[in-house]
């Protein structure tokens, strides 16, 4: 991961359709705005949040908890913006 602070946040997926394609695209687009490393952890899997294929491969349903981990100088901003989309 990049140098800088590390931030983590647990989020409940509130979209009744789960993490669908358009929501995943918004998350990836938002994560890509920041020069930080951002990962999403779901069950025993960890994926790069800047990869739509990796994110979609998780098939996360409604009501499940995920953890976002960001590392870099703007990690807090990245976590805040991604959280507002997912939760």
Phi and psi in degrees as GROMACS dihedral restraints (atoms count N, CA, C in turn):
[ dihedral_restraints ]
;  ai    aj    ak    al  type     phi  dphi    fc
    3     4     5     6     1   -65.5    20    10
    4     5     6     7     1   159.3    20    10
    6     7     8     9     1   -70.1    20    10
    7     8     9    10     1   153.2    20    10
    9    10    11    12     1   125.8    20    10
   10    11    12    13     1  -170.2    20    10
   12    13    14    15     1   -75.2    20    10
   13    14    15    16     1   154.4    20    10
   15    16    17    18     1  -112.6    20    10
   16    17    18    19     1   130.5    20    10
   18    19    20    21     1  -124.7    20    10
   19    20    21    22     1   144.3    20    10
   21    22    23    24     1  -134.2    20    10
   22    23    24    25     1   148.7    20    10
   24    25    26    27     1  -153.9    20    10
   25    26    27    28     1   134.9    20    10
   27    28    29    30     1   -88.6    20    10
   28    29    30    31     1   136.7    20    10
   30    31    32    33     1  -134.1    20    10
   31    32    33    34     1   139.8    20    10
   33    34    35    36     1   -94.6    20    10
   34    35    36    37     1   126.5    20    10
   36    37    38    39     1   -72.2    20    10
   37    38    39    40     1   114.5    20    10
   39    40    41    42     1  -100.3    20    10
   40    41    42    43     1   -11.3    20    10
   42    43    44    45     1   -68.7    20    10
   43    44    45    46     1   126.5    20    10
   45    46    47    48     1   -64.7    20    10
   46    47    48    49     1   -18.1    20    10
   48    49    50    51     1   -91.6    20    10
   49    50    51    52     1     3.4    20    10
   51    52    53    54     1    75.1    20    10
   52    53    54    55     1  -158.1    20    10
   54    55    56    57     1   -87.8    20    10
   55    56    57    58     1    81.4    20    10
   57    58    59    60     1   -83.2    20    10
   58    59    60    61     1   174.4    20    10
   60    61    62    63     1   -58.1    20    10
   61    62    63    64     1   -46.7    20    10
   63    64    65    66     1   -69.3    20    10
   64    65    66    67     1   -35.7    20    10
   66    67    68    69     1   -67.4    20    10
   67    68    69    70     1   -43.1    20    10
   69    70    71    72     1   -60.7    20    10
   70    71    72    73     1   -40.2    20    10
   72    73    74    75     1   -62.4    20    10
   73    74    75    76     1   -41.1    20    10
   75    76    77    78     1   -63.9    20    10
   76    77    78    79     1   -41.1    20    10
   78    79    80    81     1   -63.4    20    10
   79    80    81    82     1   -47.2    20    10
   81    82    83    84     1   -63.7    20    10
   82    83    84    85     1   -42.8    20    10
   84    85    86    87     1   -61.6    20    10
   85    86    87    88     1   -42.7    20    10
   87    88    89    90     1   -67.5    20    10
   88    89    90    91     1   -46.7    20    10
   90    91    92    93     1   -59.9    20    10
   91    92    93    94     1   -36.3    20    10
   93    94    95    96     1   -71.7    20    10
   94    95    96    97     1   -15.0    20    10
   96    97    98    99     1   -71.2    20    10
   97    98    99   100     1   -19.2    20    10
   99   100   101   102     1  -108.0    20    10
  100   101   102   103     1   140.6    20    10
  102   103   104   105     1   -85.8    20    10
  103   104   105   106     1    58.1    20    10
  105   106   107   108     1  -132.9    20    10
  106   107   108   109     1   161.0    20    10
  108   109   110   111     1   -93.3    20    10
  109   110   111   112     1   127.2    20    10
  111   112   113   114     1  -128.4    20    10
  112   113   114   115     1   128.5    20    10
  114   115   116   117     1  -125.7    20    10
  115   116   117   118     1   152.3    20    10
  117   118   119   120     1  -117.4    20    10
  118   119   120   121     1   132.1    20    10
  120   121   122   123     1  -111.7    20    10
  121   122   123   124     1   127.3    20    10
  123   124   125   126     1  -139.9    20    10
  124   125   126   127     1   121.8    20    10
  126   127   128   129     1    54.3    20    10
  127   128   129   130     1  -120.8    20    10
  129   130   131   132     1  -103.7    20    10
  130   131   132   133     1    17.2    20    10
  132   133   134   135     1  -112.7    20    10
  133   134   135   136     1   145.9    20    10
  135   136   137   138     1  -128.8    20    10
  136   137   138   139     1   127.2    20    10
  138   139   140   141     1  -130.2    20    10
  139   140   141   142     1   155.4    20    10
  141   142   143   144     1   -73.9    20    10
  142   143   144   145     1   123.8    20    10
  144   145   146   147     1   -75.0    20    10
  145   146   147   148     1    -0.9    20    10
  147   148   149   150     1   -97.4    20    10
  148   149   150   151     1     6.5    20    10
  150   151   152   153     1  -117.0    20    10
  151   152   153   154     1   111.1    20    10
  153   154   155   156     1   -67.0    20    10
  154   155   156   157     1   -35.9    20    10
  156   157   158   159     1   -64.2    20    10
  157   158   159   160     1   -42.7    20    10
  159   160   161   162     1   -63.5    20    10
  160   161   162   163     1   -43.6    20    10
  162   163   164   165     1   -65.4    20    10
  163   164   165   166     1   -45.7    20    10
  165   166   167   168     1   -66.0    20    10
  166   167   168   169     1   -29.0    20    10
  168   169   170   171     1   -64.5    20    10
  169   170   171   172     1   -19.0    20    10
  171   172   173   174     1   -76.2    20    10
  172   173   174   175     1   -24.8    20    10
  174   175   176   177     1    47.2    20    10
  175   176   177   178     1    56.9    20    10
  177   178   179   180     1   -78.1    20    10
  178   179   180   181     1   121.5    20    10
  180   181   182   183     1   -84.4    20    10
  181   182   183   184     1   170.0    20    10
  183   184   185   186     1   -56.1    20    10
  184   185   186   187     1   141.3    20    10
  186   187   188   189     1    83.3    20    10
  187   188   189   190     1     4.9    20    10
  189   190   191   192     1   -95.2    20    10
  190   191   192   193     1   149.2    20    10
  192   193   194   195     1   -91.3    20    10
  193   194   195   196     1   139.8    20    10
  195   196   197   198     1  -129.7    20    10
  196   197   198   199     1   162.2    20    10
  198   199   200   201     1  -122.0    20    10
  199   200   201   202     1   132.7    20    10
  201   202   203   204     1  -105.7    20    10
  202   203   204   205     1   132.7    20    10
  204   205   206   207     1  -124.3    20    10
  205   206   207   208     1   125.4    20    10
  207   208   209   210     1  -126.9    20    10
  208   209   210   211     1   142.3    20    10
  210   211   212   213     1  -134.7    20    10
  211   212   213   214     1   128.6    20    10
  213   214   215   216     1   149.4    20    10
  214   215   216   217     1   175.1    20    10
  216   217   218   219     1   -67.1    20    10
  217   218   219   220     1   -25.1    20    10
  219   220   221   222     1  -112.5    20    10
  220   221   222   223     1    28.8    20    10
  222   223   224   225     1   -57.7    20    10
  223   224   225   226     1   -40.5    20    10
  225   226   227   228     1   -63.3    20    10
  226   227   228   229     1   -40.2    20    10
  228   229   230   231     1   -67.1    20    10
  229   230   231   232     1   -42.6    20    10
  231   232   233   234     1   -61.1    20    10
  232   233   234   235     1   -46.7    20    10
  234   235   236   237     1   -60.8    20    10
  235   236   237   238     1   -44.5    20    10
  237   238   239   240     1   -59.5    20    10
  238   239   240   241     1   -48.3    20    10
  240   241   242   243     1   -69.4    20    10
  241   242   243   244     1   -40.4    20    10
  243   244   245   246     1   -67.3    20    10
  244   245   246   247     1   -39.9    20    10
  246   247   248   249     1   -61.4    20    10
  247   248   249   250     1   -37.9    20    10
  249   250   251   252     1   -66.9    20    10
  250   251   252   253     1   -25.9    20    10
  252   253   254   255     1   -80.6    20    10
  253   254   255   256     1   -45.3    20    10
  255   256   257   258     1   -80.4    20    10
  256   257   258   259     1   -35.4    20    10
